[in-house]
């Protein structure tokens, strides 16, 4: 997936491979049209992903 998105960054989140893509397309989710902060996105992912059933089994 990272190869398809110019601004995507390969990352690891909680030991799993991940792709971080915070570009202008995500700004449609915000009223101020600002791209989300990468650190904030990763922080949310680290809190939410472990709550998904089966996440730790991957």
mmCIF file of the N, C-alpha and C atoms, coordinates in Angstrom:
data_MODEL
# 
_entry.id   MODEL 
# 
loop_
_atom_site.group_PDB 
_atom_site.id 
_atom_site.type_symbol 
_atom_site.label_atom_id 
_atom_site.label_alt_id 
_atom_site.label_comp_id 
_atom_site.label_asym_id 
_atom_site.label_entity_id 
_atom_site.label_seq_id 
_atom_site.pdbx_PDB_ins_code 
_atom_site.Cartn_x 
_atom_site.Cartn_y 
_atom_site.Cartn_z 
_atom_site.occupancy 
_atom_site.B_iso_or_equiv 
_atom_site.pdbx_formal_charge 
_atom_site.auth_seq_id 
_atom_site.auth_comp_id 
_atom_site.auth_asym_id 
_atom_site.auth_atom_id 
_atom_site.pdbx_PDB_model_num 
ATOM 1   N N  . UNK A 1 1  ? 0.824   -1.198  0.000  1.00 0.00 ? 1  UNK A N  1 
ATOM 2   C CA . UNK A 1 1  ? 0.000   0.000   0.000  1.00 0.00 ? 1  UNK A CA 1 
ATOM 3   C C  . UNK A 1 1  ? 0.866   1.259   0.000  1.00 0.00 ? 1  UNK A C  1 
ATOM 4   N N  . UNK A 1 2  ? 1.961   1.218   0.741  1.00 0.00 ? 2  UNK A N  1 
ATOM 5   C CA . UNK A 1 2  ? 2.817   2.407   0.816  1.00 0.00 ? 2  UNK A CA 1 
ATOM 6   C C  . UNK A 1 2  ? 3.364   2.790   -0.553 1.00 0.00 ? 2  UNK A C  1 
ATOM 7   N N  . UNK A 1 3  ? 3.556   1.817   -1.414 1.00 0.00 ? 3  UNK A N  1 
ATOM 8   C CA . UNK A 1 3  ? 4.083   2.108   -2.744 1.00 0.00 ? 3  UNK A CA 1 
ATOM 9   C C  . UNK A 1 3  ? 3.075   2.842   -3.621 1.00 0.00 ? 3  UNK A C  1 
ATOM 10  N N  . UNK A 1 4  ? 1.783   2.728   -3.310 1.00 0.00 ? 4  UNK A N  1 
ATOM 11  C CA . UNK A 1 4  ? 0.746   3.375   -4.108 1.00 0.00 ? 4  UNK A CA 1 
ATOM 12  C C  . UNK A 1 4  ? 0.493   4.819   -3.707 1.00 0.00 ? 4  UNK A C  1 
ATOM 13  N N  . UNK A 1 5  ? 0.864   5.181   -2.514 1.00 0.00 ? 5  UNK A N  1 
ATOM 14  C CA . UNK A 1 5  ? 0.595   6.520   -1.998 1.00 0.00 ? 5  UNK A CA 1 
ATOM 15  C C  . UNK A 1 5  ? 1.907   7.287   -1.873 1.00 0.00 ? 5  UNK A C  1 
ATOM 16  N N  . UNK A 1 6  ? 2.009   8.400   -2.561 1.00 0.00 ? 6  UNK A N  1 
ATOM 17  C CA . UNK A 1 6  ? 3.268   9.152   -2.596 1.00 0.00 ? 6  UNK A CA 1 
ATOM 18  C C  . UNK A 1 6  ? 3.770   9.578   -1.222 1.00 0.00 ? 6  UNK A C  1 
ATOM 19  N N  . UNK A 1 7  ? 2.871   9.952   -0.340 1.00 0.00 ? 7  UNK A N  1 
ATOM 20  C CA . UNK A 1 7  ? 3.293   10.482  0.949  1.00 0.00 ? 7  UNK A CA 1 
ATOM 21  C C  . UNK A 1 7  ? 3.206   9.448   2.070  1.00 0.00 ? 7  UNK A C  1 
ATOM 22  N N  . UNK A 1 8  ? 2.915   8.202   1.722  1.00 0.00 ? 8  UNK A N  1 
ATOM 23  C CA . UNK A 1 8  ? 2.782   7.154   2.745  1.00 0.00 ? 8  UNK A CA 1 
ATOM 24  C C  . UNK A 1 8  ? 4.144   6.818   3.342  1.00 0.00 ? 8  UNK A C  1 
ATOM 25  N N  . UNK A 1 9  ? 4.105   6.474   4.619  1.00 0.00 ? 9  UNK A N  1 
ATOM 26  C CA . UNK A 1 9  ? 5.322   6.100   5.338  1.00 0.00 ? 9  UNK A CA 1 
ATOM 27  C C  . UNK A 1 9  ? 5.126   4.719   5.953  1.00 0.00 ? 9  UNK A C  1 
ATOM 28  N N  . UNK A 1 10 ? 6.071   3.818   5.706  1.00 0.00 ? 10 UNK A N  1 
ATOM 29  C CA . UNK A 1 10 ? 6.013   2.502   6.334  1.00 0.00 ? 10 UNK A CA 1 
ATOM 30  C C  . UNK A 1 10 ? 6.381   2.661   7.803  1.00 0.00 ? 10 UNK A C  1 
ATOM 31  N N  . UNK A 1 11 ? 5.576   2.085   8.670  1.00 0.00 ? 11 UNK A N  1 
ATOM 32  C CA . UNK A 1 11 ? 5.780   2.170   10.112 1.00 0.00 ? 11 UNK A CA 1 
ATOM 33  C C  . UNK A 1 11 ? 5.525   0.822   10.749 1.00 0.00 ? 11 UNK A C  1 
ATOM 34  N N  . UNK A 1 12 ? 5.786   0.743   12.009 1.00 0.00 ? 12 UNK A N  1 
ATOM 35  C CA . UNK A 1 12 ? 5.402   -0.396  12.827 1.00 0.00 ? 12 UNK A CA 1 
ATOM 36  C C  . UNK A 1 12 ? 4.584   0.161   13.984 1.00 0.00 ? 12 UNK A C  1 
ATOM 37  N N  . UNK A 1 13 ? 3.406   -0.413  14.199 1.00 0.00 ? 13 UNK A N  1 
ATOM 38  C CA . UNK A 1 13 ? 2.540   0.015   15.292 1.00 0.00 ? 13 UNK A CA 1 
ATOM 39  C C  . UNK A 1 13 ? 2.289   -1.196  16.174 1.00 0.00 ? 13 UNK A C  1 
ATOM 40  N N  . UNK A 1 14 ? 2.751   -1.115  17.397 1.00 0.00 ? 14 UNK A N  1 
ATOM 41  C CA . UNK A 1 14 ? 2.588   -2.199  18.362 1.00 0.00 ? 14 UNK A CA 1 
ATOM 42  C C  . UNK A 1 14 ? 3.078   -3.533  17.807 1.00 0.00 ? 14 UNK A C  1 
ATOM 43  N N  . UNK A 1 15 ? 4.183   -3.478  17.088 1.00 0.00 ? 15 UNK A N  1 
ATOM 44  C CA . UNK A 1 15 ? 4.800   -4.687  16.547 1.00 0.00 ? 15 UNK A CA 1 
ATOM 45  C C  . UNK A 1 15 ? 4.210   -5.187  15.244 1.00 0.00 ? 15 UNK A C  1 
ATOM 46  N N  . UNK A 1 16 ? 3.238   -4.477  14.677 1.00 0.00 ? 16 UNK A N  1 
ATOM 47  C CA . UNK A 1 16 ? 2.616   -4.869  13.415 1.00 0.00 ? 16 UNK A CA 1 
ATOM 48  C C  . UNK A 1 16 ? 3.026   -3.900  12.314 1.00 0.00 ? 16 UNK A C  1 
ATOM 49  N N  . UNK A 1 17 ? 3.232   -4.392  11.080 1.00 0.00 ? 17 UNK A N  1 
ATOM 50  C CA . UNK A 1 17 ? 3.535   -3.483  9.977  1.00 0.00 ? 17 UNK A CA 1 
ATOM 51  C C  . UNK A 1 17 ? 2.336   -2.577  9.715  1.00 0.00 ? 17 UNK A C  1 
ATOM 52  N N  . UNK A 1 18 ? 2.617   -1.337  9.396  1.00 0.00 ? 18 UNK A N  1 
ATOM 53  C CA . UNK A 1 18 ? 1.547   -0.363  9.169  1.00 0.00 ? 18 UNK A CA 1 
ATOM 54  C C  . UNK A 1 18 ? 1.985   0.639   8.113  1.00 0.00 ? 18 UNK A C  1 
ATOM 55  N N  . UNK A 1 19 ? 1.019   1.364   7.587  1.00 0.00 ? 19 UNK A N  1 
ATOM 56  C CA . UNK A 1 19 ? 1.280   2.447   6.650  1.00 0.00 ? 19 UNK A CA 1 
ATOM 57  C C  . UNK A 1 19 ? 0.599   3.694   7.190  1.00 0.00 ? 19 UNK A C  1 
ATOM 58  N N  . UNK A 1 20 ? 1.345   4.765   7.326  1.00 0.00 ? 20 UNK A N  1 
ATOM 59  C CA . UNK A 1 20 ? 0.814   6.039   7.796  1.00 0.00 ? 20 UNK A CA 1 
ATOM 60  C C  . UNK A 1 20 ? 0.653   6.949   6.578  1.00 0.00 ? 20 UNK A C  1 
ATOM 61  N N  . UNK A 1 21 ? -0.569  7.391   6.362  1.00 0.00 ? 21 UNK A N  1 
ATOM 62  C CA . UNK A 1 21 ? -0.851  8.276   5.221  1.00 0.00 ? 21 UNK A CA 1 
ATOM 63  C C  . UNK A 1 21 ? -1.727  9.419   5.708  1.00 0.00 ? 21 UNK A C  1 
ATOM 64  N N  . UNK A 1 22 ? -1.115  10.519  6.056  1.00 0.00 ? 22 UNK A N  1 
ATOM 65  C CA . UNK A 1 22 ? -1.870  11.697  6.497  1.00 0.00 ? 22 UNK A CA 1 
ATOM 66  C C  . UNK A 1 22 ? -1.646  12.797  5.463  1.00 0.00 ? 22 UNK A C  1 
ATOM 67  N N  . UNK A 1 23 ? -2.534  12.841  4.512  1.00 0.00 ? 23 UNK A N  1 
ATOM 68  C CA . UNK A 1 23 ? -2.418  13.781  3.401  1.00 0.00 ? 23 UNK A CA 1 
ATOM 69  C C  . UNK A 1 23 ? -3.663  14.662  3.358  1.00 0.00 ? 23 UNK A C  1 
ATOM 70  N N  . UNK A 1 24 ? -3.742  15.508  2.375  1.00 0.00 ? 24 UNK A N  1 
ATOM 71  C CA . UNK A 1 24 ? -4.876  16.419  2.242  1.00 0.00 ? 24 UNK A CA 1 
ATOM 72  C C  . UNK A 1 24 ? -6.202  15.675  2.153  1.00 0.00 ? 24 UNK A C  1 
ATOM 73  N N  . UNK A 1 25 ? -6.209  14.442  1.671  1.00 0.00 ? 25 UNK A N  1 
ATOM 74  C CA . UNK A 1 25 ? -7.463  13.705  1.561  1.00 0.00 ? 25 UNK A CA 1 
ATOM 75  C C  . UNK A 1 25 ? -8.090  13.489  2.929  1.00 0.00 ? 25 UNK A C  1 
ATOM 76  N N  . UNK A 1 26 ? -7.267  13.362  3.973  1.00 0.00 ? 26 UNK A N  1 
ATOM 77  C CA . UNK A 1 26 ? -7.788  13.175  5.325  1.00 0.00 ? 26 UNK A CA 1 
ATOM 78  C C  . UNK A 1 26 ? -8.334  14.495  5.875  1.00 0.00 ? 26 UNK A C  1 
ATOM 79  N N  . UNK A 1 27 ? -7.893  15.624  5.343  1.00 0.00 ? 27 UNK A N  1 
ATOM 80  C CA . UNK A 1 27 ? -8.339  16.925  5.845  1.00 0.00 ? 27 UNK A CA 1 
ATOM 81  C C  . UNK A 1 27 ? -9.840  17.115  5.671  1.00 0.00 ? 27 UNK A C  1 
ATOM 82  N N  . UNK A 1 28 ? -10.517 16.341  4.748  1.00 0.00 ? 28 UNK A N  1 
ATOM 83  C CA . UNK A 1 28 ? -11.981 16.495  4.586  1.00 0.00 ? 28 UNK A CA 1 
ATOM 84  C C  . UNK A 1 28 ? -12.707 16.107  5.853  1.00 0.00 ? 28 UNK A C  1 
ATOM 85  N N  . UNK A 1 29 ? -12.012 15.390  6.791  1.00 0.00 ? 29 UNK A N  1 
ATOM 86  C CA . UNK A 1 29 ? -12.608 14.963  8.053  1.00 0.00 ? 29 UNK A CA 1 
ATOM 87  C C  . UNK A 1 29 ? -12.542 16.062  9.104  1.00 0.00 ? 29 UNK A C  1 
ATOM 88  N N  . UNK A 1 30 ? -11.869 17.146  8.805  1.00 0.00 ? 30 UNK A N  1 
ATOM 89  C CA . UNK A 1 30 ? -11.674 18.215  9.779  1.00 0.00 ? 30 UNK A CA 1 
ATOM 90  C C  . UNK A 1 30 ? -12.320 19.504  9.285  1.00 0.00 ? 30 UNK A C  1 
ATOM 91  N N  . UNK A 1 31 ? -12.857 20.267  10.187 1.00 0.00 ? 31 UNK A N  1 
ATOM 92  C CA . UNK A 1 31 ? -13.469 21.536  9.816  1.00 0.00 ? 31 UNK A CA 1 
ATOM 93  C C  . UNK A 1 31 ? -12.437 22.612  9.500  1.00 0.00 ? 31 UNK A C  1 
ATOM 94  N N  . UNK A 1 32 ? -11.215 22.470  10.020 1.00 0.00 ? 32 UNK A N  1 
ATOM 95  C CA . UNK A 1 32 ? -10.197 23.493  9.777  1.00 0.00 ? 32 UNK A CA 1 
ATOM 96  C C  . UNK A 1 32 ? -9.306  23.173  8.576  1.00 0.00 ? 32 UNK A C  1 
ATOM 97  N N  . UNK A 1 33 ? -9.561  22.053  7.884  1.00 0.00 ? 33 UNK A N  1 
ATOM 98  C CA . UNK A 1 33 ? -8.820  21.634  6.679  1.00 0.00 ? 33 UNK A CA 1 
ATOM 99  C C  . UNK A 1 33 ? -7.339  21.402  6.920  1.00 0.00 ? 33 UNK A C  1 
ATOM 100 N N  . UNK A 1 34 ? -6.942  21.190  8.151  1.00 0.00 ? 34 UNK A N  1 
ATOM 101 C CA . UNK A 1 34 ? -5.544  20.925  8.472  1.00 0.00 ? 34 UNK A CA 1 
ATOM 102 C C  . UNK A 1 34 ? -5.330  19.410  8.521  1.00 0.00 ? 34 UNK A C  1 
ATOM 103 N N  . UNK A 1 35 ? -4.214  18.966  7.997  1.00 0.00 ? 35 UNK A N  1 
ATOM 104 C CA . UNK A 1 35 ? -3.884  17.539  8.032  1.00 0.00 ? 35 UNK A CA 1 
ATOM 105 C C  . UNK A 1 35 ? -3.603  17.129  9.479  1.00 0.00 ? 35 UNK A C  1 
ATOM 106 N N  . UNK A 1 36 ? -4.105  15.972  9.920  1.00 0.00 ? 36 UNK A N  1 
ATOM 107 C CA . UNK A 1 36 ? -3.867  15.527  11.295 1.00 0.00 ? 36 UNK A CA 1 
ATOM 108 C C  . UNK A 1 36 ? -2.382  15.362  11.597 1.00 0.00 ? 36 UNK A C  1 
ATOM 109 N N  . UNK A 1 37 ? -2.021  15.546  12.825 1.00 0.00 ? 37 UNK A N  1 
ATOM 110 C CA . UNK A 1 37 ? -0.654  15.366  13.283 1.00 0.00 ? 37 UNK A CA 1 
ATOM 111 C C  . UNK A 1 37 ? -0.327  13.868  13.310 1.00 0.00 ? 37 UNK A C  1 
ATOM 112 N N  . UNK A 1 38 ? 0.785   13.480  12.693 1.00 0.00 ? 38 UNK A N  1 
ATOM 113 C CA . UNK A 1 38 ? 1.162   12.066  12.629 1.00 0.00 ? 38 UNK A CA 1 
ATOM 114 C C  . UNK A 1 38 ? 1.289   11.441  14.018 1.00 0.00 ? 38 UNK A C  1 
ATOM 115 N N  . UNK A 1 39 ? 1.862   12.164  14.952 1.00 0.00 ? 39 UNK A N  1 
ATOM 116 C CA . UNK A 1 39 ? 2.027   11.636  16.308 1.00 0.00 ? 39 UNK A CA 1 
ATOM 117 C C  . UNK A 1 39 ? 0.668   11.371  16.951 1.00 0.00 ? 39 UNK A C  1 
ATOM 118 N N  . UNK A 1 40 ? -0.301  12.240  16.677 1.00 0.00 ? 40 UNK A N  1 
ATOM 119 C CA . UNK A 1 40 ? -1.642  12.039  17.223 1.00 0.00 ? 40 UNK A CA 1 
ATOM 120 C C  . UNK A 1 40 ? -2.294  10.807  16.611 1.00 0.00 ? 40 UNK A C  1 
ATOM 121 N N  . UNK A 1 41 ? -2.134  10.625  15.304 1.00 0.00 ? 41 UNK A N  1 
ATOM 122 C CA . UNK A 1 41 ? -2.689  9.436   14.649 1.00 0.00 ? 41 UNK A CA 1 
ATOM 123 C C  . UNK A 1 41 ? -2.093  8.157   15.226 1.00 0.00 ? 41 UNK A C  1 
ATOM 124 N N  . UNK A 1 42 ? -0.796  8.146   15.415 1.00 0.00 ? 42 UNK A N  1 
ATOM 125 C CA . UNK A 1 42 ? -0.144  6.955   15.973 1.00 0.00 ? 42 UNK A CA 1 
ATOM 126 C C  . UNK A 1 42 ? -0.575  6.711   17.411 1.00 0.00 ? 42 UNK A C  1 
ATOM 127 N N  . UNK A 1 43 ? -0.749  7.757   18.179 1.00 0.00 ? 43 UNK A N  1 
ATOM 128 C CA . UNK A 1 43 ? -1.192  7.626   19.557 1.00 0.00 ? 43 UNK A CA 1 
ATOM 129 C C  . UNK A 1 43 ? -2.586  7.018   19.627 1.00 0.00 ? 43 UNK A C  1 
ATOM 130 N N  . UNK A 1 44 ? -3.473  7.485   18.772 1.00 0.00 ? 44 UNK A N  1 
ATOM 131 C CA . UNK A 1 44 ? -4.835  6.936   18.730 1.00 0.00 ? 44 UNK A CA 1 
ATOM 132 C C  . UNK A 1 44 ? -4.788  5.467   18.319 1.00 0.00 ? 44 UNK A C  1 
ATOM 133 N N  . UNK A 1 45 ? -4.000  5.143   17.304 1.00 0.00 ? 45 UNK A N  1 
ATOM 134 C CA . UNK A 1 45 ? -3.888  3.755   16.851 1.00 0.00 ? 45 UNK A CA 1 
ATOM 135 C C  . UNK A 1 45 ? -3.391  2.845   17.971 1.00 0.00 ? 45 UNK A C  1 
ATOM 136 N N  . UNK A 1 46 ? -2.415  3.311   18.736 1.00 0.00 ? 46 UNK A N  1 
ATOM 137 C CA . UNK A 1 46 ? -1.866  2.502   19.818 1.00 0.00 ? 46 UNK A CA 1 
ATOM 138 C C  . UNK A 1 46 ? -2.877  2.277   20.946 1.00 0.00 ? 46 UNK A C  1 
ATOM 139 N N  . UNK A 1 47 ? -3.838  3.161   21.074 1.00 0.00 ? 47 UNK A N  1 
ATOM 140 C CA . UNK A 1 47 ? -4.872  3.003   22.106 1.00 0.00 ? 47 UNK A CA 1 
ATOM 141 C C  . UNK A 1 47 ? -6.054  2.171   21.608 1.00 0.00 ? 47 UNK A C  1 
ATOM 142 N N  . UNK A 1 48 ? -6.420  2.344   20.343 1.00 0.00 ? 48 UNK A N  1 
ATOM 143 C CA . UNK A 1 48 ? -7.616  1.699   19.803 1.00 0.00 ? 48 UNK A CA 1 
ATOM 144 C C  . UNK A 1 48 ? -7.353  0.272   19.321 1.00 0.00 ? 48 UNK A C  1 
ATOM 145 N N  . UNK A 1 49 ? -6.268  0.063   18.612 1.00 0.00 ? 49 UNK A N  1 
ATOM 146 C CA . UNK A 1 49 ? -6.030  -1.250  18.008 1.00 0.00 ? 49 UNK A CA 1 
ATOM 147 C C  . UNK A 1 49 ? -6.047  -2.404  19.008 1.00 0.00 ? 49 UNK A C  1 
ATOM 148 N N  . UNK A 1 50 ? -5.448  -2.277  20.195 1.00 0.00 ? 50 UNK A N  1 
ATOM 149 C CA . UNK A 1 50 ? -5.487  -3.400  21.139 1.00 0.00 ? 50 UNK A CA 1 
ATOM 150 C C  . UNK A 1 50 ? -6.896  -3.751  21.627 1.00 0.00 ? 50 UNK A C  1 
ATOM 151 N N  . UNK A 1 51 ? -7.858  -2.864  21.428 1.00 0.00 ? 51 UNK A N  1 
ATOM 152 C CA . UNK A 1 51 ? -9.229  -3.156  21.864 1.00 0.00 ? 51 UNK A CA 1 
ATOM 153 C C  . UNK A 1 51 ? -9.998  -3.986  20.842 1.00 0.00 ? 51 UNK A C  1 
ATOM 154 N N  . UNK A 1 52 ? -9.440  -4.173  19.661 1.00 0.00 ? 52 UNK A N  1 
ATOM 155 C CA . UNK A 1 52 ? -10.093 -4.949  18.619 1.00 0.00 ? 52 UNK A CA 1 
ATOM 156 C C  . UNK A 1 52 ? -9.882  -6.429  18.897 1.00 0.00 ? 52 UNK A C  1 
ATOM 157 N N  . UNK A 1 53 ? -10.968 -7.216  18.970 1.00 0.00 ? 53 UNK A N  1 
ATOM 158 C CA . UNK A 1 53 ? -10.818 -8.651  19.229 1.00 0.00 ? 53 UNK A CA 1 
ATOM 159 C C  . UNK A 1 53 ? -9.902  -9.309  18.199 1.00 0.00 ? 53 UNK A C  1 
ATOM 160 N N  . UNK A 1 54 ? -8.946  -10.087 18.687 1.00 0.00 ? 54 UNK A N  1 
ATOM 161 C CA . UNK A 1 54 ? -8.022  -10.793 17.808 1.00 0.00 ? 54 UNK A CA 1 
ATOM 162 C C  . UNK A 1 54 ? -6.787  -9.999  17.412 1.00 0.00 ? 54 UNK A C  1 
ATOM 163 N N  . UNK A 1 55 ? -6.711  -8.731  17.790 1.00 0.00 ? 55 UNK A N  1 
ATOM 164 C CA . UNK A 1 55 ? -5.561  -7.903  17.384 1.00 0.00 ? 55 UNK A CA 1 
ATOM 165 C C  . UNK A 1 55 ? -4.242  -8.525  17.848 1.00 0.00 ? 55 UNK A C  1 
ATOM 166 N N  . UNK A 1 56 ? -4.184  -8.976  19.074 1.00 0.00 ? 56 UNK A N  1 
ATOM 167 C CA . UNK A 1 56 ? -2.940  -9.529  19.606 1.00 0.00 ? 56 UNK A CA 1 
ATOM 168 C C  . UNK A 1 56 ? -2.563  -10.866 19.019 1.00 0.00 ? 56 UNK A C  1 
ATOM 169 N N  . UNK A 1 57 ? -3.485  -11.506 18.304 1.00 0.00 ? 57 UNK A N  1 
ATOM 170 C CA . UNK A 1 57 ? -3.209  -12.811 17.723 1.00 0.00 ? 57 UNK A CA 1 
ATOM 171 C C  . UNK A 1 57 ? -2.562  -12.708 16.363 1.00 0.00 ? 57 UNK A C  1 
ATOM 172 N N  . UNK A 1 58 ? -2.483  -11.480 15.791 1.00 0.00 ? 58 UNK A N  1 
ATOM 173 C CA . UNK A 1 58 ? -1.964  -11.307 14.435 1.00 0.00 ? 58 UNK A CA 1 
ATOM 174 C C  . UNK A 1 58 ? -0.510  -11.357 14.438 1.00 0.00 ? 58 UNK A C  1 
# 
